Amino acid sequence: MTEQLSTWRWTLGGVLLSSSLAMGIWGLSTSDVRADRDEYEREHEYEEYGYSKTKSQPSPLYNEECGSCHLAYPAYLLPAGSWSAMMNGLEDHFGENAELEPQDQQAIEQYLVGNAADNGRYANLRYAATIDGNLAVPLRITELPFFIREHDEVPQRMVEGNEQVGSFSQCDACHTEASRGRFDEDQIHIPGYGRWDD
């Protein structure tokens, strides 16, 4: 009887030990799953705005040439036709001469068109879809109906009447992660007014 009790205890102890190990491994694996899910959500956080970010290499040339005067706007904010029109009119780029060396212009245009709203690398459905029937080839992101809808509750005094911002085209003045292509609402800080909560 003592031997049966001892065998039973060893068996029960083995089952409990195995269960504990299994639970520990499960806990570790779910933390990896949680970390993977968090990373996925960071990479896809803009799906609510109608597009899915995929990884593409930023263009150092675009950041250097265009980003030296203003925010190097993410290519997914305009369709390919808009970027082509803009790059082929650099002699009068919103009132400034922004002409580049031909090889630089070609390389930057290729980058912008290749990563545009409607090219397939970015499925930016809202920016691409709002163009049909409304604006054939908008040159200003601020002209897009989607942009207007997203900013319609922001009082003019906070942007155009704010000397620290000046214009809705100064995305990086309020969107703290605009340089990384991130424009979500919980990362807006309007200079002189603070965090934006609509």
N, C-alpha and C positions, 0 to 999 in steps of 0.2 A: 504494500500500500504506500509506503514511504517513497519507493522508487517511482510509482505512478504519479504521485504528487510532485516529486522532483522533476519528472519528465514534463508534466503538465506546466509547471512553473517555467521551465526552460522554453517550452513552446510558446507560452503566453509572453514571456520576456522577449523572445525573438520577434513575435508578431508586433509587440508594442515598439520595439526598437526599429523594426522595418518601417512601421507606420510613421514614427517620428522622423526618420530619415527621409521618407517620401514626402512628408509635409514640409520639411526644411527645403528639400530640392524644389518642391512646387512653389514655395514662397520665393525662393531665389529666381526661379524662372518667370514668375509673374512680375517680379520687379523689373526684369529685362523686358518683358512684354509691355509693362507700363512705360518704361523708358523709350522703347520703340514707338509706342503709341504717341507719347509726347513729342518725339522727334517728327513723326508723321504729321501730327497736327501743326507743328511749327512750319513744316514745309508746305502744308496745304491749307493754312489758316485763311487764305483769301478766297476759298471756294465760295464762301457766302457772298462775295462780291462778284461772282460770275467767272472766275478764272482759276486755273490750277497752276501753281508754279511748278515748273520742272527745272532741274538743275541745268544751267547753261553757264559757260564761262563768261565773266564780264570782260568787256573790251578795255584794256588799259589805254589804248589810243583814244577811244570815245571819252573815257573818264578824264583823260588829260586835256584833250582839245576842247570838248564841249563843257566839261565840268569845271574848267578854269574860269568860266564866266557866269555859269548858273548851275543849278542841280542837273546832273546828267540823268535826265528823266528816263525811267525804265522803258525799254523798247515796247513792252506789252501794252503801254497806255495808248498807242495809236496804231492804226492799220498800216500795212506795208506801203500803200499808195501815198499816205500822208508823209511818211518818212522819205520816200523818194522825191516827192514834190519839195519838201523842206531842204533836202540835201542838194537839190538842183537849183535852189534859189538863194544860196548863201551870200550872194553879193548884196542882198537886201533882206537880211535875217532879222525881221521885226525892227527895222530901222537901223540896223548895224551891218557893217560889212564883216562877214565871218568866213570869207573865202579861205580855203585850205589848199595845200598842195594836192594835185589831182590824185595821186596814189593814196593819200590819207583820206580824202573825200570818198573815194571808191571803197576803201576798207571800212570806214565808218558806216557808209550807206549799206554795205553788205551785212554788217553786224546788225544794224537797226531793222532792216527788212527781214533778215533771217530770224529775228526774235520778236517781230511785230505781233499785234493782237490777233491777226488772222492768218498766221503762217503755219500753225500746227504745233510748234514747240510750246506755245502758250495757248490754251483754250480759253481765251479771254472773251467769253461770249457776250458779256454786257457791252464792253467797249466796241467789239466788232459789230454786234447786232444793232446798236443804236445808230450806226452810220447809215444803214440802208434806208433810203427814203427821207433822211433828215439832212445829213451832211455827207456829201460824196467823198471829199478828201479834206477833212478838217486839219488845219495847221496848228490849232491851239487846243490843248487838252481841255482847257477851261470852256471850250465851245461844245463839248460832248454832252448830250442830254443826261447821261449817267452822272457825269461830274457835277452838273448843275443840280440834279436831284440830291446828290450826296451833300451838297454845300448850301442848299436853299434855306436852312434854318440858322446859318451863321450870319449874324448881323454885319452889315457892311462896315460899321464903325470898328469892329474887331479886326478887320482885314485891311480894306482899302483906306480906312480912316486911322489906321494904326501905323505910325511911322516905322515901327520895328518889323512890320510885315509888308505893307504897301500894295500887295496884289495877290489875288488867288493863285497866280502862277508861281509864287514863292512857296512851294510846297514844304520845303525843308525849314521854313520859319516856324511852322506849327506842328508838322508831323515829325516827331523826334527821330524816327527811323527811316525817313524818306530816302536817304542815301543808300539804304539797303533794299529799297523797293518795297518798303512796308508802310502801309497807310491806314492801318486799322484804327478804329475810333478810340480804343482805350490807350492809345499812345499819342494823343493830341495835347499839346500844351501851347496855348495862344499867348505870345509875349504880352505882358502887361495885364493879362486876364487870368492866367492859370490854366488848369486842366479843363478840357472841354467835355461836358457830359450833356448829350442832347436828350 
